[in-house]
């Protein structure tokens, strides 16, 4: 977690925060993860693994060797 300084004004980019926000955006592209429908935490974790597997497999398939 990155805390914002109280003495700064205006927009300031917080370090490493964009990495987390970008990853959450990739996960939210999966419709099932857009809402919390899962009753069990292991099922929700499996959906996150599935979603990140899809993201990474698309990236690998897109690369040309």
N, CA, C and O atoms as a Tripos MOL2 file, in Angstrom:
@<TRIPOS>MOLECULE
protein
  260   259    65     0     0
PROTEIN
NO_CHARGES

@<TRIPOS>ATOM
      1 N           0.8430   -1.1610    0.0000 N.3       1 UNK1
      2 CA          0.0000    0.0000    0.0000 C.3       1 UNK1
      3 C           0.8940    1.2320    0.0000 C.2       1 UNK1
      4 O           1.8820    1.2990    0.7320 O.2       1 UNK1
      5 N           0.5400    2.1860   -0.8160 N.am      2 UNK2
      6 CA          1.3000    3.4240   -0.9190 C.3       2 UNK2
      7 C           0.4420    4.5470   -0.3740 C.2       2 UNK2
      8 O          -0.6750    4.7640   -0.8440 O.2       2 UNK2
      9 N           0.9560    5.2610    0.6100 N.am      3 UNK3
     10 CA          0.2000    6.3660    1.2000 C.3       3 UNK3
     11 C           0.5660    7.6610    0.5150 C.2       3 UNK3
     12 O           1.7210    7.8930    0.1600 O.2       3 UNK3
     13 N          -0.4160    8.4840    0.3400 N.am      4 UNK4
     14 CA         -0.2020    9.7760   -0.2760 C.3       4 UNK4
     15 C           0.2510   10.7740    0.7810 C.2       4 UNK4
     16 O          -0.2310   10.7600    1.9140 O.2       4 UNK4
     17 N           1.1590   11.6170    0.4060 N.am      5 UNK5
     18 CA          1.6600   12.6480    1.3050 C.3       5 UNK5
     19 C           0.5970   13.7290    1.4910 C.2       5 UNK5
     20 O          -0.0820   14.0960    0.5320 O.2       5 UNK5
     21 N           0.4490   14.2360    2.6980 N.am      6 UNK6
     22 CA         -0.5750   15.2450    2.9830 C.3       6 UNK6
     23 C          -0.2180   16.6220    2.4440 C.2       6 UNK6
     24 O          -1.1100   17.4370    2.2100 O.2       6 UNK6
     25 N           1.0550   16.9000    2.2420 N.am      7 UNK7
     26 CA          1.4480   18.2420    1.8180 C.3       7 UNK7
     27 C           1.4560   18.4340    0.3030 C.2       7 UNK7
     28 O           1.7360   19.5410   -0.1560 O.2       7 UNK7
     29 N           1.1630   17.4080   -0.4900 N.am      8 UNK8
     30 CA          1.1290   17.5630   -1.9430 C.3       8 UNK8
     31 C          -0.2480   17.9980   -2.4010 C.2       8 UNK8
     32 O          -1.2620   17.6370   -1.8040 O.2       8 UNK8
     33 N          -0.2680   18.7760   -3.4660 N.am      9 UNK9
     34 CA         -1.5320   19.2120   -4.0430 C.3       9 UNK9
     35 C          -1.5630   18.7920   -5.5000 C.2       9 UNK9
     36 O          -0.5180   18.6850   -6.1420 O.2       9 UNK9
     37 N          -2.7410   18.5580   -6.0170 N.am     10 UNK10
     38 CA         -2.8870   18.1690   -7.4090 C.3      10 UNK10
     39 C          -2.6430   16.6920   -7.6220 C.2      10 UNK10
     40 O          -2.6220   15.8960   -6.6830 O.2      10 UNK10
     41 N          -2.4600   16.3510   -8.8870 N.am     11 UNK11
     42 CA         -2.2710   14.9520   -9.2720 C.3      11 UNK11
     43 C          -0.8120   14.5590   -9.1480 C.2      11 UNK11
     44 O           0.0690   15.2340   -9.6810 O.2      11 UNK11
     45 N          -0.5590   13.4720   -8.4450 N.am     12 UNK12
     46 CA          0.7860   12.9250   -8.2970 C.3      12 UNK12
     47 C           0.7000   11.4250   -8.5220 C.2      12 UNK12
     48 O          -0.1280   10.7470   -7.9130 O.2      12 UNK12
     49 N           1.5550   10.9050   -9.3950 N.am     13 UNK13
     50 CA          1.5720    9.4720   -9.6640 C.3      13 UNK13
     51 C           2.1880    8.7580   -8.4670 C.2      13 UNK13
     52 O           3.2940    9.0890   -8.0390 O.2      13 UNK13
     53 N           1.4710    7.7830   -7.9350 N.am     14 UNK14
     54 CA          1.9670    7.0160   -6.8050 C.3      14 UNK14
     55 C           2.7520    5.8200   -7.3250 C.2      14 UNK14
     56 O           2.2830    5.1300   -8.2300 O.2      14 UNK14
     57 N           3.9310    5.5570   -6.7780 N.am     15 UNK15
     58 CA          4.7580    4.4700   -7.2990 C.3      15 UNK15
     59 C           4.1170    3.1010   -7.0980 C.2      15 UNK15
     60 O           3.5750    2.7990   -6.0350 O.2      15 UNK15
     61 N           4.1900    2.2920   -8.1280 N.am     16 UNK16
     62 CA          3.7150    0.9090   -8.1570 C.3      16 UNK16
     63 C           2.2020    0.7560   -8.0180 C.2      16 UNK16
     64 O           1.6950   -0.3590   -8.1350 O.2      16 UNK16
     65 N           1.4870    1.8120   -7.7770 N.am     17 UNK17
     66 CA          0.0330    1.7140   -7.6730 C.3      17 UNK17
     67 C          -0.5750    1.3420   -9.0160 C.2      17 UNK17
     68 O          -1.5490    0.5910   -9.0690 O.2      17 UNK17
     69 N          -0.0080    1.8620  -10.1040 N.am     18 UNK18
     70 CA         -0.5600    1.5870  -11.4220 C.3      18 UNK18
     71 C          -0.4070    0.1250  -11.8000 C.2      18 UNK18
     72 O          -1.2050   -0.3890  -12.5840 O.2      18 UNK18
     73 N           0.5930   -0.5580  -11.2640 N.am     19 UNK19
     74 CA          0.7400   -1.9850  -11.5310 C.3      19 UNK19
     75 C          -0.4480   -2.7750  -10.9870 C.2      19 UNK19
     76 O          -0.9780   -3.6660  -11.6520 O.2      19 UNK19
     77 N          -0.8480   -2.4370   -9.7860 N.am     20 UNK20
     78 CA         -1.9740   -3.1120   -9.1540 C.3      20 UNK20
     79 C          -3.2710   -2.7750   -9.8780 C.2      20 UNK20
     80 O          -4.0890   -3.6570  -10.1340 O.2      20 UNK20
     81 N          -3.4590   -1.5000  -10.2070 N.am     21 UNK21
     82 CA         -4.6790   -1.0860  -10.9020 C.3      21 UNK21
     83 C          -4.7760   -1.7380  -12.2800 C.2      21 UNK21
     84 O          -5.8620   -2.1320  -12.7080 O.2      21 UNK21
     85 N          -3.6490   -1.8520  -12.9710 N.am     22 UNK22
     86 CA         -3.6470   -2.4770  -14.2870 C.3      22 UNK22
     87 C          -4.0130   -3.9530  -14.1860 C.2      22 UNK22
     88 O          -4.7720   -4.4640  -15.0090 O.2      22 UNK22
     89 N          -3.4820   -4.6320  -13.1920 N.am     23 UNK23
     90 CA         -3.7880   -6.0490  -13.0050 C.3      23 UNK23
     91 C          -5.2610   -6.2450  -12.6700 C.2      23 UNK23
     92 O          -5.8940   -7.1670  -13.1840 O.2      23 UNK23
     93 N          -5.8130   -5.3890  -11.8150 N.am     24 UNK24
     94 CA         -7.2430   -5.4710  -11.5160 C.3      24 UNK24
     95 C          -8.0860   -5.2180  -12.7650 C.2      24 UNK24
     96 O          -9.1280   -5.8470  -12.9470 O.2      24 UNK24
     97 N          -7.6450   -4.3080  -13.6190 N.am     25 UNK25
     98 CA         -8.3840   -4.0450  -14.8610 C.3      25 UNK25
     99 C          -8.3780   -5.2740  -15.7630 C.2      25 UNK25
    100 O          -9.3920   -5.5980  -16.3790 O.2      25 UNK25
    101 N          -7.2290   -5.9650  -15.8420 N.am     26 UNK26
    102 CA         -7.1750   -7.1880  -16.6420 C.3      26 UNK26
    103 C          -8.1290   -8.2340  -16.0850 C.2      26 UNK26
    104 O          -8.8010   -8.9330  -16.8430 O.2      26 UNK26
    105 N          -8.1890   -8.3420  -14.7560 N.am     27 UNK27
    106 CA         -9.0790   -9.3300  -14.1480 C.3      27 UNK27
    107 C         -10.5460   -8.9740  -14.3690 C.2      27 UNK27
    108 O         -11.3750   -9.8640  -14.5590 O.2      27 UNK27
    109 N         -10.8690   -7.7060  -14.3460 N.am     28 UNK28
    110 CA        -12.2630   -7.2930  -14.4980 C.3      28 UNK28
    111 C         -12.7800   -7.4680  -15.9200 C.2      28 UNK28
    112 O         -13.9810   -7.3410  -16.1580 O.2      28 UNK28
    113 N         -11.8950   -7.7560  -16.8620 N.am     29 UNK29
    114 CA        -12.3510   -8.0460  -18.2240 C.3      29 UNK29
    115 C         -13.1190   -9.3540  -18.2760 C.2      29 UNK29
    116 O         -13.9000   -9.5760  -19.2010 O.2      29 UNK29
    117 N         -12.9120  -10.2160  -17.3050 N.am     30 UNK30
    118 CA        -13.6810  -11.4590  -17.2170 C.3      30 UNK30
    119 C         -15.0130  -11.1360  -16.5530 C.2      30 UNK30
    120 O         -15.0470  -10.6250  -15.4330 O.2      30 UNK30
    121 N         -16.0950  -11.4300  -17.2360 N.am     31 UNK31
    122 CA        -17.4200  -11.0640  -16.7170 C.3      31 UNK31
    123 C         -17.7090  -11.6940  -15.3660 C.2      31 UNK31
    124 O         -18.3660  -11.0880  -14.5190 O.2      31 UNK31
    125 N         -17.2250  -12.8960  -15.1670 N.am     32 UNK32
    126 CA        -17.5260  -13.5970  -13.9220 C.3      32 UNK32
    127 C         -16.8760  -12.9170  -12.7270 C.2      32 UNK32
    128 O         -17.3780  -13.0240  -11.6090 O.2      32 UNK32
    129 N         -15.7650  -12.2190  -12.9470 N.am     33 UNK33
    130 CA        -15.0790  -11.5430  -11.8530 C.3      33 UNK33
    131 C         -15.5630  -10.1110  -11.6490 C.2      33 UNK33
    132 O         -15.1500   -9.4520  -10.6960 O.2      33 UNK33
    133 N         -16.4330   -9.6220  -12.5310 N.am     34 UNK34
    134 CA        -16.9260   -8.2570  -12.3960 C.3      34 UNK34
    135 C         -17.8070   -8.1010  -11.1540 C.2      34 UNK34
    136 O         -17.8940   -7.0170  -10.5750 O.2      34 UNK34
    137 N         -18.4440   -9.1730  -10.7610 N.am     35 UNK35
    138 CA        -19.2540   -9.1780   -9.5400 C.3      35 UNK35
    139 C         -18.7980  -10.3490   -8.6750 C.2      35 UNK35
    140 O         -18.2220  -11.3120   -9.1800 O.2      35 UNK35
    141 N         -19.0510  -10.2670   -7.3990 N.am     36 UNK36
    142 CA        -18.6300  -11.3310   -6.4980 C.3      36 UNK36
    143 C         -19.7830  -12.3250   -6.3290 C.2      36 UNK36
    144 O         -20.5760  -12.2200   -5.3940 O.2      36 UNK36
    145 N         -19.8590  -13.2850   -7.2430 N.am     37 UNK37
    146 CA        -20.9260  -14.2740   -7.2090 C.3      37 UNK37
    147 C         -20.5480  -15.5240   -6.4380 C.2      37 UNK37
    148 O         -21.4190  -16.3090   -6.0650 O.2      37 UNK37
    149 N         -19.2750  -15.7160   -6.1990 N.am     38 UNK38
    150 CA        -18.8170  -16.9650   -5.6180 C.3      38 UNK38
    151 C         -19.0990  -17.0150   -4.1140 C.2      38 UNK38
    152 O         -18.8480  -16.0500   -3.3920 O.2      38 UNK38
    153 N         -19.6190  -18.1400   -3.6600 N.am     39 UNK39
    154 CA        -19.9210  -18.3070   -2.2390 C.3      39 UNK39
    155 C         -18.7010  -18.8010   -1.4700 C.2      39 UNK39
    156 O         -18.5480  -18.5160   -0.2830 O.2      39 UNK39
    157 N         -17.8370  -19.5420   -2.1550 N.am     40 UNK40
    158 CA        -16.6620  -20.1100   -1.4920 C.3      40 UNK40
    159 C         -15.4000  -19.4090   -1.9890 C.2      40 UNK40
    160 O         -15.2990  -19.0520   -3.1630 O.2      40 UNK40
    161 N         -14.4490  -19.2180   -1.0920 N.am     41 UNK41
    162 CA        -13.2250  -18.5090   -1.4660 C.3      41 UNK41
    163 C         -12.3560  -19.3230   -2.4120 C.2      41 UNK41
    164 O         -11.6500  -18.7460   -3.2390 O.2      41 UNK41
    165 N         -12.3870  -20.6500   -2.3140 N.am     42 UNK42
    166 CA        -11.5670  -21.4420   -3.2260 C.3      42 UNK42
    167 C         -12.0920  -21.3580   -4.6570 C.2      42 UNK42
    168 O         -11.3120  -21.4140   -5.6080 O.2      42 UNK42
    169 N         -13.3940  -21.2260   -4.8130 N.am     43 UNK43
    170 CA        -13.9670  -21.0500   -6.1410 C.3      43 UNK43
    171 C         -13.5810  -19.6920   -6.7140 C.2      43 UNK43
    172 O         -13.2400  -19.5900   -7.8920 O.2      43 UNK43
    173 N         -13.6320  -18.6500   -5.8890 N.am     44 UNK44
    174 CA        -13.2410  -17.3170   -6.3340 C.3      44 UNK44
    175 C         -11.7590  -17.3000   -6.7220 C.2      44 UNK44
    176 O         -11.3880  -16.6820   -7.7190 O.2      44 UNK44
    177 N         -10.9260  -17.9660   -5.9490 N.am     45 UNK45
    178 CA         -9.5030  -18.0330   -6.2700 C.3      45 UNK45
    179 C          -9.2800  -18.7660   -7.5900 C.2      45 UNK45
    180 O          -8.4350  -18.3670   -8.3910 O.2      45 UNK45
    181 N         -10.0380  -19.8370   -7.8150 N.am     46 UNK46
    182 CA         -9.9180  -20.5720   -9.0750 C.3      46 UNK46
    183 C         -10.3150  -19.6980  -10.2550 C.2      46 UNK46
    184 O          -9.7080  -19.8060  -11.3200 O.2      46 UNK46
    185 N         -11.3120  -18.8390  -10.1020 N.am     47 UNK47
    186 CA        -11.7220  -17.9370  -11.1780 C.3      47 UNK47
    187 C         -10.6280  -16.9090  -11.4820 C.2      47 UNK47
    188 O         -10.4170  -16.5440  -12.6390 O.2      47 UNK47
    189 N          -9.9440  -16.4530  -10.4510 N.am     48 UNK48
    190 CA         -8.8420  -15.5040  -10.6580 C.3      48 UNK48
    191 C          -7.7010  -16.1890  -11.3980 C.2      48 UNK48
    192 O          -7.1270  -15.6120  -12.3220 O.2      48 UNK48
    193 N          -7.3690  -17.4110  -11.0020 N.am     49 UNK49
    194 CA         -6.3300  -18.1640  -11.7070 C.3      49 UNK49
    195 C          -6.7200  -18.3730  -13.1680 C.2      49 UNK49
    196 O          -5.8890  -18.2100  -14.0610 O.2      49 UNK49
    197 N          -7.9630  -18.7290  -13.4110 N.am     50 UNK50
    198 CA         -8.4480  -18.9490  -14.7690 C.3      50 UNK50
    199 C          -8.3390  -17.6730  -15.5910 C.2      50 UNK50
    200 O          -7.8980  -17.7050  -16.7400 O.2      50 UNK50
    201 N          -8.7380  -16.5620  -15.0090 N.am     51 UNK51
    202 CA         -8.7020  -15.2960  -15.7290 C.3      51 UNK51
    203 C          -7.2720  -14.8870  -16.0790 C.2      51 UNK51
    204 O          -7.0090  -14.4590  -17.2020 O.2      51 UNK51
    205 N          -6.3530  -15.0160  -15.1300 N.am     52 UNK52
    206 CA         -4.9670  -14.6490  -15.4130 C.3      52 UNK52
    207 C          -4.3290  -15.6260  -16.4000 C.2      52 UNK52
    208 O          -3.4580  -15.2340  -17.1770 O.2      52 UNK52
    209 N          -4.7510  -16.8900  -16.3800 N.am     53 UNK53
    210 CA         -4.2650  -17.8400  -17.3710 C.3      53 UNK53
    211 C          -4.7110  -17.4340  -18.7650 C.2      53 UNK53
    212 O          -3.9390  -17.5320  -19.7190 O.2      53 UNK53
    213 N          -5.9400  -16.9820  -18.8910 N.am     54 UNK54
    214 CA         -6.4390  -16.5110  -20.1830 C.3      54 UNK54
    215 C          -5.6670  -15.2890  -20.6590 C.2      54 UNK54
    216 O          -5.3160  -15.2040  -21.8360 O.2      54 UNK54
    217 N          -5.3990  -14.3440  -19.7670 N.am     55 UNK55
    218 CA         -4.6530  -13.1370  -20.1330 C.3      55 UNK55
    219 C          -3.2580  -13.5070  -20.6230 C.2      55 UNK55
    220 O          -2.8120  -13.0220  -21.6640 O.2      55 UNK55
    221 N          -2.5690  -14.3670  -19.8710 N.am     56 UNK56
    222 CA         -1.2110  -14.7250  -20.2290 C.3      56 UNK56
    223 C          -1.1570  -15.5890  -21.4980 C.2      56 UNK56
    224 O          -0.2420  -15.4290  -22.3060 O.2      56 UNK56
    225 N          -2.1110  -16.4890  -21.6850 N.am     57 UNK57
    226 CA         -2.1060  -17.3130  -22.8960 C.3      57 UNK57
    227 C          -2.3890  -16.4640  -24.1340 C.2      57 UNK57
    228 O          -1.8220  -16.7280  -25.1940 O.2      57 UNK57
    229 N          -3.2400  -15.4650  -24.0290 N.am     58 UNK58
    230 CA         -3.4720  -14.5590  -25.1510 C.3      58 UNK58
    231 C          -2.2100  -13.7750  -25.5010 C.2      58 UNK58
    232 O          -1.9050  -13.5620  -26.6740 O.2      58 UNK58
    233 N          -1.4910  -13.3550  -24.4860 N.am     59 UNK59
    234 CA         -0.2400  -12.6390  -24.7270 C.3      59 UNK59
    235 C           0.7890  -13.5290  -25.4150 C.2      59 UNK59
    236 O           1.4630  -13.1000  -26.3510 O.2      59 UNK59
    237 N           0.9070  -14.7680  -24.9470 N.am     60 UNK60
    238 CA          1.8660  -15.6770  -25.5570 C.3      60 UNK60
    239 C           1.4950  -16.0160  -26.9880 C.2      60 UNK60
    240 O           2.3740  -16.1390  -27.8420 O.2      60 UNK60
    241 N           0.2080  -16.1690  -27.2630 N.am     61 UNK61
    242 CA         -0.2430  -16.4980  -28.6020 C.3      61 UNK61
    243 C          -0.0570  -15.3210  -29.5550 C.2      61 UNK61
    244 O           0.1160  -15.5180  -30.7580 O.2      61 UNK61
    245 N          -0.0890  -14.1260  -29.0360 N.am     62 UNK62
    246 CA          0.0410  -12.9210  -29.8590 C.3      62 UNK62
    247 C           1.4780  -12.7040  -30.3310 C.2      62 UNK62
    248 O           1.6990  -12.1090  -31.3870 O.2      62 UNK62
    249 N           2.4510  -13.1790  -29.5600 N.am     63 UNK63
    250 CA          3.8560  -12.9790  -29.9130 C.3      63 UNK63
    251 C           4.2590  -13.8310  -31.1030 C.2      63 UNK63
    252 O           3.8920  -15.0020  -31.2020 O.2      63 UNK63
    253 N           4.9990  -13.2380  -31.9830 N.am     64 UNK64
    254 CA          5.5400  -13.9450  -33.1470 C.3      64 UNK64
    255 C           7.0090  -14.2190  -32.9020 C.2      64 UNK64
    256 O           7.7480  -13.3100  -32.5260 O.2      64 UNK64
    257 N           7.4420  -15.4290  -33.1010 N.am     65 UNK65
    258 CA          8.8590  -15.7910  -32.8960 C.3      65 UNK65
    259 C           9.6790  -15.5710  -34.1300 C.2      65 UNK65
    260 O          10.8830  -15.8250  -34.1230 O.2      65 UNK65
@<TRIPOS>BOND
     1     1     2 1
     2     2     3 1
     3     3     4 2
     4     3     5 am
     5     5     6 1
     6     6     7 1
     7     7     8 2
     8     7     9 am
     9     9    10 1
    10    10    11 1
    11    11    12 2
    12    11    13 am
    13    13    14 1
    14    14    15 1
    15    15    16 2
    16    15    17 am
    17    17    18 1
    18    18    19 1
    19    19    20 2
    20    19    21 am
    21    21    22 1
    22    22    23 1
    23    23    24 2
    24    23    25 am
    25    25    26 1
    26    26    27 1
    27    27    28 2
    28    27    29 am
    29    29    30 1
    30    30    31 1
    31    31    32 2
    32    31    33 am
    33    33    34 1
    34    34    35 1
    35    35    36 2
    36    35    37 am
    37    37    38 1
    38    38    39 1
    39    39    40 2
    40    39    41 am
    41    41    42 1
    42    42    43 1
    43    43    44 2
    44    43    45 am
    45    45    46 1
    46    46    47 1
    47    47    48 2
    48    47    49 am
    49    49    50 1
    50    50    51 1
    51    51    52 2
    52    51    53 am
    53    53    54 1
    54    54    55 1
    55    55    56 2
    56    55    57 am
    57    57    58 1
    58    58    59 1
    59    59    60 2
    60    59    61 am
    61    61    62 1
    62    62    63 1
    63    63    64 2
    64    63    65 am
    65    65    66 1
    66    66    67 1
    67    67    68 2
    68    67    69 am
    69    69    70 1
    70    70    71 1
    71    71    72 2
    72    71    73 am
    73    73    74 1
    74    74    75 1
    75    75    76 2
    76    75    77 am
    77    77    78 1
    78    78    79 1
    79    79    80 2
    80    79    81 am
    81    81    82 1
    82    82    83 1
    83    83    84 2
    84    83    85 am
    85    85    86 1
    86    86    87 1
    87    87    88 2
    88    87    89 am
    89    89    90 1
    90    90    91 1
    91    91    92 2
    92    91    93 am
    93    93    94 1
    94    94    95 1
    95    95    96 2
    96    95    97 am
    97    97    98 1
    98    98    99 1
    99    99   100 2
   100    99   101 am
   101   101   102 1
   102   102   103 1
   103   103   104 2
   104   103   105 am
   105   105   106 1
   106   106   107 1
   107   107   108 2
   108   107   109 am
   109   109   110 1
   110   110   111 1
   111   111   112 2
   112   111   113 am
   113   113   114 1
   114   114   115 1
   115   115   116 2
   116   115   117 am
   117   117   118 1
   118   118   119 1
   119   119   120 2
   120   119   121 am
   121   121   122 1
   122   122   123 1
   123   123   124 2
   124   123   125 am
   125   125   126 1
   126   126   127 1
   127   127   128 2
   128   127   129 am
   129   129   130 1
   130   130   131 1
   131   131   132 2
   132   131   133 am
   133   133   134 1
   134   134   135 1
   135   135   136 2
   136   135   137 am
   137   137   138 1
   138   138   139 1
   139   139   140 2
   140   139   141 am
   141   141   142 1
   142   142   143 1
   143   143   144 2
   144   143   145 am
   145   145   146 1
   146   146   147 1
   147   147   148 2
   148   147   149 am
   149   149   150 1
   150   150   151 1
   151   151   152 2
   152   151   153 am
   153   153   154 1
   154   154   155 1
   155   155   156 2
   156   155   157 am
   157   157   158 1
   158   158   159 1
   159   159   160 2
   160   159   161 am
   161   161   162 1
   162   162   163 1
   163   163   164 2
   164   163   165 am
   165   165   166 1
   166   166   167 1
   167   167   168 2
   168   167   169 am
   169   169   170 1
   170   170   171 1
   171   171   172 2
   172   171   173 am
   173   173   174 1
   174   174   175 1
   175   175   176 2
   176   175   177 am
   177   177   178 1
   178   178   179 1
   179   179   180 2
   180   179   181 am
   181   181   182 1
   182   182   183 1
   183   183   184 2
   184   183   185 am
   185   185   186 1
   186   186   187 1
   187   187   188 2
   188   187   189 am
   189   189   190 1
   190   190   191 1
   191   191   192 2
   192   191   193 am
   193   193   194 1
   194   194   195 1
   195   195   196 2
   196   195   197 am
   197   197   198 1
   198   198   199 1
   199   199   200 2
   200   199   201 am
   201   201   202 1
   202   202   203 1
   203   203   204 2
   204   203   205 am
   205   205   206 1
   206   206   207 1
   207   207   208 2
   208   207   209 am
   209   209   210 1
   210   210   211 1
   211   211   212 2
   212   211   213 am
   213   213   214 1
   214   214   215 1
   215   215   216 2
   216   215   217 am
   217   217   218 1
   218   218   219 1
   219   219   220 2
   220   219   221 am
   221   221   222 1
   222   222   223 1
   223   223   224 2
   224   223   225 am
   225   225   226 1
   226   226   227 1
   227   227   228 2
   228   227   229 am
   229   229   230 1
   230   230   231 1
   231   231   232 2
   232   231   233 am
   233   233   234 1
   234   234   235 1
   235   235   236 2
   236   235   237 am
   237   237   238 1
   238   238   239 1
   239   239   240 2
   240   239   241 am
   241   241   242 1
   242   242   243 1
   243   243   244 2
   244   243   245 am
   245   245   246 1
   246   246   247 1
   247   247   248 2
   248   247   249 am
   249   249   250 1
   250   250   251 1
   251   251   252 2
   252   251   253 am
   253   253   254 1
   254   254   255 1
   255   255   256 2
   256   255   257 am
   257   257   258 1
   258   258   259 1
   259   259   260 2
@<TRIPOS>SUBSTRUCTURE
     1 UNK1         2 RESIDUE 1 A UNK
     2 UNK2         6 RESIDUE 1 A UNK
     3 UNK3        10 RESIDUE 1 A UNK
     4 UNK4        14 RESIDUE 1 A UNK
     5 UNK5        18 RESIDUE 1 A UNK
     6 UNK6        22 RESIDUE 1 A UNK
     7 UNK7        26 RESIDUE 1 A UNK
     8 UNK8        30 RESIDUE 1 A UNK
     9 UNK9        34 RESIDUE 1 A UNK
    10 UNK10       38 RESIDUE 1 A UNK
    11 UNK11       42 RESIDUE 1 A UNK
    12 UNK12       46 RESIDUE 1 A UNK
    13 UNK13       50 RESIDUE 1 A UNK
    14 UNK14       54 RESIDUE 1 A UNK
    15 UNK15       58 RESIDUE 1 A UNK
    16 UNK16       62 RESIDUE 1 A UNK
    17 UNK17       66 RESIDUE 1 A UNK
    18 UNK18       70 RESIDUE 1 A UNK
    19 UNK19       74 RESIDUE 1 A UNK
    20 UNK20       78 RESIDUE 1 A UNK
    21 UNK21       82 RESIDUE 1 A UNK
    22 UNK22       86 RESIDUE 1 A UNK
    23 UNK23       90 RESIDUE 1 A UNK
    24 UNK24       94 RESIDUE 1 A UNK
    25 UNK25       98 RESIDUE 1 A UNK
    26 UNK26      102 RESIDUE 1 A UNK
    27 UNK27      106 RESIDUE 1 A UNK
    28 UNK28      110 RESIDUE 1 A UNK
    29 UNK29      114 RESIDUE 1 A UNK
    30 UNK30      118 RESIDUE 1 A UNK
    31 UNK31      122 RESIDUE 1 A UNK
    32 UNK32      126 RESIDUE 1 A UNK
    33 UNK33      130 RESIDUE 1 A UNK
    34 UNK34      134 RESIDUE 1 A UNK
    35 UNK35      138 RESIDUE 1 A UNK
    36 UNK36      142 RESIDUE 1 A UNK
    37 UNK37      146 RESIDUE 1 A UNK
    38 UNK38      150 RESIDUE 1 A UNK
    39 UNK39      154 RESIDUE 1 A UNK
    40 UNK40      158 RESIDUE 1 A UNK
    41 UNK41      162 RESIDUE 1 A UNK
    42 UNK42      166 RESIDUE 1 A UNK
    43 UNK43      170 RESIDUE 1 A UNK
    44 UNK44      174 RESIDUE 1 A UNK
    45 UNK45      178 RESIDUE 1 A UNK
    46 UNK46      182 RESIDUE 1 A UNK
    47 UNK47      186 RESIDUE 1 A UNK
    48 UNK48      190 RESIDUE 1 A UNK
    49 UNK49      194 RESIDUE 1 A UNK
    50 UNK50      198 RESIDUE 1 A UNK
    51 UNK51      202 RESIDUE 1 A UNK
    52 UNK52      206 RESIDUE 1 A UNK
    53 UNK53      210 RESIDUE 1 A UNK
    54 UNK54      214 RESIDUE 1 A UNK
    55 UNK55      218 RESIDUE 1 A UNK
    56 UNK56      222 RESIDUE 1 A UNK
    57 UNK57      226 RESIDUE 1 A UNK
    58 UNK58      230 RESIDUE 1 A UNK
    59 UNK59      234 RESIDUE 1 A UNK
    60 UNK60      238 RESIDUE 1 A UNK
    61 UNK61      242 RESIDUE 1 A UNK
    62 UNK62      246 RESIDUE 1 A UNK
    63 UNK63      250 RESIDUE 1 A UNK
    64 UNK64      254 RESIDUE 1 A UNK
    65 UNK65      258 RESIDUE 1 A UNK
